[in-house]
Structures are given as structure tokens and as C-alpha cells.
Amino acid sequence: MGKMDKAVIFIDGYCNLCNGLLRKVLKADKRNIFRFSSIQGETYHELAKREKVPRNMDTVVLYDEGRVFLKSKAVFEIASRLGGLYKILLVFRVLPKALNDNLYDLVARLRYRVFGKRNHCELQAGPALRDKFLD
């Protein structure tokens, strides 16, 4: 299992929307607070053996020191930690969690149709960013 010394964002490595989110977070993570892995990867499968995390691929997962954030809660937590303009997303926290998660689920269901899907898991980075990826 990859070293989880920082908060880890797990995404669907086949999802174009998710990979777009990953690129945005990589660019915005000036304080080097996140690591990344795919839900399809070994790190996530090992985590799933010892923590209560979903086995499906329909959510971004933020894992940090034993805490698991899913769906809209994960998005809000990532935005909060990134700061800057990303904090604008936090205005949606005033909405009921069920509504935010229902909207999240709708996007998750439509993500392949609207944004497309890769033929293989493609979490990659150049040498300068390689240490941010767990597997």
C-alpha cells in the first residue's frame, strides 16, 4: 500500500471528469497537502480491507488520518483545504446534505455519458509530481 502521510484523494481513474478534477487539484495544491490514487488501485483496496469505504466507483473519496469523506462532503473538504477561489464551492454547504449528495449522485451517474471514459486507468504525472501519486 502507498504511503499515506498526507490526505489522499481517491478518484475513478477511468473517469475523464475525475481526472479533470485531479489536474485542477494538482495545480492548486501549492502547500503540497494531498496525495492521489485511483479507486481501482492497490492502495484503495488495502484501505478498504481496514476502513469503511465504499467499494463502488461512484464517489471521490478523501481519506485523512482515519477520517473518510465521501461525495459532496469530500468535494467541500477538498475545496476548503485548497482555499482561494475554491472556497466559493462552500456556499453550497448551506443546502441539506441529502440534496448535495443527490446532485453529486446525478453527476456521478452521468459522468461517463457527458465527459467520457478512458480505456484504462491513467493516473500519471511527470517526474516532478510523481511523489504525489501512491499507485
C-alpha positions in Angstrom: 0.0 0.0 0.0 1.2 3.5 -0.8 2.4 5.8 1.9 -0.5 7.9 3.2 1.5 10.6 5.0 -0.9 13.3 3.7 -4.6 13.4 2.9 -5.3 11.1 0.0 -7.8 11.8 -2.7 -9.1 8.6 -4.4 -10.7 9.0 -7.8 -12.1 6.8 -10.5 -9.1 6.5 -12.7 -11.2 5.8 -15.8 -13.4 8.9 -15.5 -12.5 11.9 -17.6 -14.4 14.2 -15.2 -12.5 12.8 -12.2 -9.1 13.2 -14.0 -10.0 16.8 -14.7 -10.7 17.3 -11.0 -7.3 15.7 -10.3 -5.5 18.1 -12.7 -7.2 21.1 -11.1 -6.3 20.0 -7.5 -2.7 19.2 -8.6 -2.3 22.8 -9.9 -4.0 24.4 -6.9 -2.2 22.3 -4.2 0.6 24.8 -3.6 1.0 23.7 0.0 1.5 20.0 -1.0 -1.3 18.8 1.2 -2.7 16.0 -1.0 -1.7 12.7 -2.4 -3.6 10.8 -5.1 -4.6 7.3 -6.0 -7.3 5.6 -8.0 -10.2 3.7 -6.5 -9.1 0.9 -8.8 -5.6 0.9 -7.3 -3.9 -1.3 -4.7 -3.8 1.4 -2.1 -7.6 1.8 -2.1 -8.1 -2.0 -2.0 -5.8 -2.2 1.0 -7.6 0.7 2.7 -11.0 -1.0 2.0 -9.9 -4.0 4.0 -9.4 -2.0 7.2 -11.7 1.0 6.8 -15.3 1.5 6.0 -15.0 2.9 2.5 -17.3 2.3 -0.5 -16.5 -0.5 -2.9 -18.2 1.2 -5.8 -16.6 3.7 -8.1 -19.3 6.4 -7.9 -17.6 8.8 -5.5 -14.5 10.7 -4.9 -13.0 9.6 -1.5 -10.9 11.8 0.7 -9.0 9.9 3.4 -7.1 11.7 6.1 -5.9 10.2 9.4 -8.7 7.7 9.7 -11.4 10.1 8.6 -13.3 9.3 5.4 -15.1 12.0 3.4 -17.4 10.9 0.5 -19.4 12.6 -2.2 -20.3 16.3 -1.6 -18.6 16.2 1.8 -15.3 15.2 0.1 -15.6 17.9 -2.5 -16.3 20.6 0.1 -13.4 19.4 2.3 -11.0 19.4 -0.7 -12.2 22.9 -1.6 -11.9 24.1 2.0 -8.3 22.8 2.2 -7.3 24.3 -1.1 -8.6 27.7 -0.2 -8.6 30.6 -2.6 -11.4 30.6 -5.2 -12.2 27.0 -4.5 -13.8 28.2 -1.3 -16.7 29.6 -3.4 -18.0 26.0 -3.6 -18.6 26.1 0.2 -21.7 28.3 -0.3 -23.5 25.1 -1.2 -22.9 23.7 2.3 -26.0 25.6 3.4 -28.1 23.2 1.3 -29.1 20.0 3.0 -26.5 17.2 2.8 -29.1 14.9 1.2 -29.7 17.5 -1.6 -25.9 18.0 -2.2 -25.4 14.2 -2.3 -28.3 13.7 -4.6 -26.8 16.3 -7.0 -23.5 14.6 -6.7 -25.0 11.2 -7.4 -26.7 12.6 -10.6 -23.4 13.9 -11.9 -21.7 10.6 -10.9 -24.4 8.6 -12.9 -24.0 10.8 -16.0 -20.2 11.4 -15.9 -19.2 8.8 -18.5 -22.0 9.8 -20.9 -21.3 13.5 -20.6 -17.5 13.6 -20.1 -16.4 10.2 -21.5 -14.4 7.3 -20.1 -10.8 6.2 -20.6 -9.9 2.7 -21.8 -7.5 2.3 -18.9 -6.8 3.9 -15.6 -4.5 6.8 -16.4 -3.2 8.5 -13.2 0.1 9.7 -14.3 2.5 12.6 -13.6 5.8 13.8 -14.7 8.9 13.3 -12.5 8.3 16.5 -10.5 4.9 15.3 -9.3 5.4 11.5 -9.1 5.7 11.5 -5.3 2.2 12.8 -5.1 0.8 9.5 -6.6 0.6 6.4 -4.4 0.0 3.8 -7.2 
